[in-house]
């Protein structure tokens, strides 16, 4: 894994989006799709549901190498790509995308805010230390220094408070929401997402690489059978383990 990362990022060549996308596809099934600028929250989140990350291609101005008011290719390749290569993080990102499908506009705004304070500017505790896991923090020296500084404002990771928080998109963040752990942040977001009013549940089928709507009895029965087969495979593996 580390050798492949070094193969994509090195001082002798400019990373090519397609090559990096192929690397991500092998890691977690995610792929990069180039865009010319910012998308609407609904369109951007919907892409995540299909394991597609819309990536910008322009680069920040040389006068501001430490911070960019808009997401540029440095932000995408240094911040997002390494995180999307992690299965747990990639799954979390996709779950937020799946939760957006069919959601009312006001809930899309709330989901976008949750995305902002997790995938973009998430921070959590790990073994007693404050760690950043958001791409906006990781890809900006100034943002990273600010988020772990004792002088920046920190609040507990409470979803109901987060979704009503206003945030700037072109300056250093004035507040961060600290989760006890990354796993706890993911759990709270997914529990909250179950409240979204919509007449179906969306499920990603990795075999067909498509999103299926679970809104009929036949869909539920098929999914139960698939899960039963997976459980049999897991049971067989456990039985073969040596204590």
C-alpha positions in Angstrom: 0.0 0.0 0.0 2.7 2.5 1.0 4.7 1.7 -2.1 1.7 2.3 -4.3 1.0 5.6 -2.6 4.6 6.7 -3.2 4.2 5.7 -6.8 1.3 8.1 -7.2 2.8 10.9 -5.2 6.5 11.7 -5.7 8.7 14.8 -6.4 9.4 13.8 -10.0 5.9 13.8 -11.5 2.5 15.5 -11.1 -0.2 13.0 -9.9 -2.6 12.1 -12.6 -6.2 11.9 -11.6 -7.0 8.7 -13.5 -4.0 6.9 -12.0 -5.0 8.0 -8.5 -8.6 7.0 -9.2 -7.5 3.5 -10.3 -5.5 3.2 -7.0 -8.6 4.2 -5.0 -10.8 1.8 -6.9 -8.5 -1.1 -5.9 -8.5 0.0 -2.3 -12.2 0.7 -1.5 -14.1 0.9 -4.8 -14.2 4.7 -4.8 -13.3 6.6 -8.0 -12.5 10.2 -8.8 -14.6 12.2 -11.3 -13.2 15.5 -12.4 -15.4 18.6 -12.1 -14.8 22.2 -13.1 -16.1 23.7 -9.8 -18.4 23.3 -6.8 -21.5 21.2 -7.2 -24.8 21.5 -5.4 -24.9 19.7 -2.0 -27.5 17.2 -3.4 -25.4 16.3 -6.5 -22.2 16.1 -4.5 -23.6 13.8 -1.8 -25.4 11.7 -4.3 -22.1 10.9 -5.9 -20.7 9.5 -2.7 -23.6 7.1 -2.5 -22.2 5.5 -5.7 -18.6 5.7 -4.4 -17.8 8.6 -6.7 -15.9 11.6 -5.4 -16.2 14.7 -7.6 -12.7 16.2 -7.7 -11.5 19.6 -8.7 -8.5 20.0 -10.9 -7.3 23.6 -10.5 -4.5 24.5 -8.0 -4.3 27.2 -5.4 -2.5 30.5 -6.2 1.2 30.6 -5.4 0.6 33.6 -3.1 -1.4 31.4 -0.7 0.4 28.0 -0.5 -0.7 27.2 3.0 -4.4 27.8 2.6 -7.0 27.9 -0.2 -10.4 29.4 0.1 -11.7 26.9 -2.4 -11.1 23.1 -2.7 -8.2 22.6 -5.1 -6.3 19.6 -6.4 -3.9 19.8 -3.4 -6.9 19.6 -1.1 -8.4 16.6 -3.0 -5.2 14.6 -3.4 -3.6 15.3 0.0 -6.8 15.5 2.0 -9.4 13.3 0.6 -7.7 10.6 -1.4 -5.7 9.0 1.4 -8.8 8.9 3.6 -10.9 7.4 0.8 -8.3 4.6 0.6 -9.3 3.6 4.1 -12.2 1.2 4.1 -13.8 2.4 7.3 -13.6 6.1 6.3 -14.8 5.3 2.8 -17.8 3.4 4.1 -18.7 6.4 6.4 -18.5 8.8 3.4 -20.7 6.5 1.4 -23.3 6.2 4.1 -23.7 9.9 4.2 -24.3 9.9 0.5 -26.8 7.1 0.7 -28.7 9.0 3.4 -29.0 11.9 1.0 -30.9 10.0 -1.7 -34.5 11.1 -1.8 -34.1 13.4 1.3 -36.0 16.7 1.4 -34.1 19.9 0.7 -33.9 21.0 4.4 -32.4 17.6 5.3 -29.9 17.8 2.5 -28.7 21.1 4.1 -28.3 19.3 7.4 -26.5 16.4 5.8 -24.1 18.8 4.1 -23.4 20.5 7.4 -22.6 17.1 9.0 -20.4 16.3 6.0 -18.6 19.6 6.6 -17.9 18.9 10.3 -16.8 15.3 9.8 -15.4 14.4 6.3 -14.1 17.9 5.8 -13.2 19.3 9.3 -13.7 16.3 11.6 -11.6 16.0 14.8 -11.8 13.3 17.4 -9.9 11.9 20.4 -7.6 8.9 20.0 -5.7 7.5 23.0 -6.1 10.7 24.9 -4.9 13.0 22.1 -6.9 15.3 19.8 -6.5 14.1 16.2 -7.8 15.6 12.9 -9.5 13.3 10.4 -11.1 15.9 8.1 -9.6 16.5 4.7 -9.9 20.2 5.1 -7.7 20.0 8.2 -5.2 17.5 6.8 -4.6 19.4 3.5 -4.0 22.8 5.1 -1.2 23.6 7.5 -3.0 26.6 8.9 -6.2 24.7 9.4 -4.4 21.8 11.0 -2.5 24.0 13.4 -5.8 25.8 14.3 -7.9 22.8 14.9 -5.5 21.2 17.4 -4.6 24.5 19.1 -5.8 25.1 22.6 -7.0 28.5 21.4 -9.6 27.3 18.9 -13.2 26.7 20.0 -14.2 23.1 20.5 -17.6 21.7 21.3 -18.8 18.1 22.0 -19.9 16.1 19.0 -23.7 16.4 19.3 -25.5 16.0 15.9 -28.5 18.2 16.8 -26.2 21.1 17.5 -23.9 20.5 14.5 -26.7 20.5 11.9 -27.8 24.0 12.9 -24.3 25.5 13.0 -23.4 28.0 10.4 -19.9 27.8 8.9 -17.6 29.9 6.7 -16.3 28.2 3.5 -13.5 30.6 2.6 -11.8 31.1 5.9 -10.3 29.1 8.8 -13.0 27.4 10.8 -14.1 29.1 14.0 -15.4 26.0 15.7 -14.8 22.2 15.7 -16.9 19.4 17.1 -14.8 16.8 18.9 -16.0 13.2 18.9 -14.8 10.7 21.6 -13.6 8.6 18.6 -14.0 8.3 14.9 -16.3 5.2 15.4 -18.5 7.2 17.8 -18.8 10.1 15.3 -19.9 7.6 12.6 -22.4 5.9 14.9 -24.0 9.2 15.9 -24.3 10.4 12.3 -25.9 7.1 11.1 -28.4 7.0 14.0 -29.4 10.6 13.2 -29.8 9.8 9.5 -32.4 7.2 10.3 -34.8 10.1 11.1 -34.7 11.4 7.5 -38.2 11.2 6.1 -38.3 9.2 2.9 -40.3 6.3 1.6 -37.4 3.9 1.0 -34.0 2.8 2.3 -31.1 2.9 -0.1 -28.6 0.1 -0.3 -25.4 -0.1 -2.4 -24.8 -3.4 -4.2 -21.0 -3.8 -4.6 -21.5 -6.6 -7.2 -23.5 -4.5 -9.6 -21.9 -1.2 -8.4 -25.4 0.3 -8.2 -27.8 1.7 -5.6 -30.9 -0.4 -4.9 -34.0 0.9 -3.3 -35.4 -1.3 -0.5 -39.1 -0.4 -0.7 -40.8 -3.7 -1.5 -41.2 -7.0 0.3 -39.3 -8.8 -2.5 -36.3 -6.4 -2.0 -36.2 -7.2 1.7 -36.4 -11.0 1.2 -33.6 -10.9 -1.4 -31.4 -8.8 1.0 -32.1 -11.2 3.9 -31.1 -14.2 1.7 -27.9 -12.4 0.7 -27.1 -11.7 4.4 -27.8 -15.3 5.3 -25.3 -16.4 2.8 -22.7 -14.0 4.1 -23.4 -15.2 7.7 -22.8 -18.8 6.6 -19.5 -17.8 5.1 -18.5 -16.0 8.3 -19.6 -18.9 10.4 -17.5 -21.3 8.3 -14.5 -19.0 8.7 -14.9 -18.7 12.5 -15.2 -22.5 12.8 -11.8 -22.9 11.0 -10.0 -20.4 13.2 -7.5 -22.0 15.6 -7.8 -20.7 19.2 
